[in-house]
Amino acid sequence: MIKLNLIPPAKEKEIRKAERFTRVFQWETELLGIILVFIAMLVSTSYILKVTASVEKPVILSDNNEQYKEIEAYDQEARDMGKIISQTDKIQKGQLIWYKFFEKINKQFSDTIEMKKIETSDYLVLLTGKAKSRDDLITFKENLEKEECFSNVNLPLSNLVAQKDVEFQIDFSIKKECLR
């Protein structure tokens, strides 16, 4: 059996376009039908709610009603608690979280380093302590420099004069992100 295609190519394209148009039109009609059903459901739900609301007896609240006074008391208490919570939140947002600093600095210490004093001013820290040897102190300084939360680690050369039992002062900056 031999099939002959006698339809010219232009006419064939036109037929395909007409089929696509019909298919798209059917989809739009179905979508419009779904939207209309949804709108009808919303309108009927609204109507039912209005009818049931008008049937119920309204509650009359006056200043003399005990329930009204009790509700007002709870409402006022909730407003007061909201104010306290917002004030507390403002205070907490402004606080620096120093335990993160102590966790990071604690990781840098070894048994050979003894800390005597920590002083802070804004984001600057001054550590005073004693190291068993100069090499231990240099290792401690290098560990501080490796920590990404600390910057500008400064160990004065005068702290490196003694070989053993080295008294030192080391200062560095803490990045703000590490304390928030």
Buried (B, 14 or more C-beta within 10 A) or exposed (E): EEEEEEEEEEEEEEEEEEEEEEEEEEEEEEEEEEEEEEEEEEEEEEEEEEEEEEEEEEEEEEEEEEEBEEEEEEEEEEEEEEEEEEEEEEEEEEEBEEEBBEEBBEEBEEEBBEEEEBEEEEBEBBBBBBBBBBEBBBBBBEBBBEBEBBEEBEBEEEBBEBEEEBEBBBBBBBEEEBBE
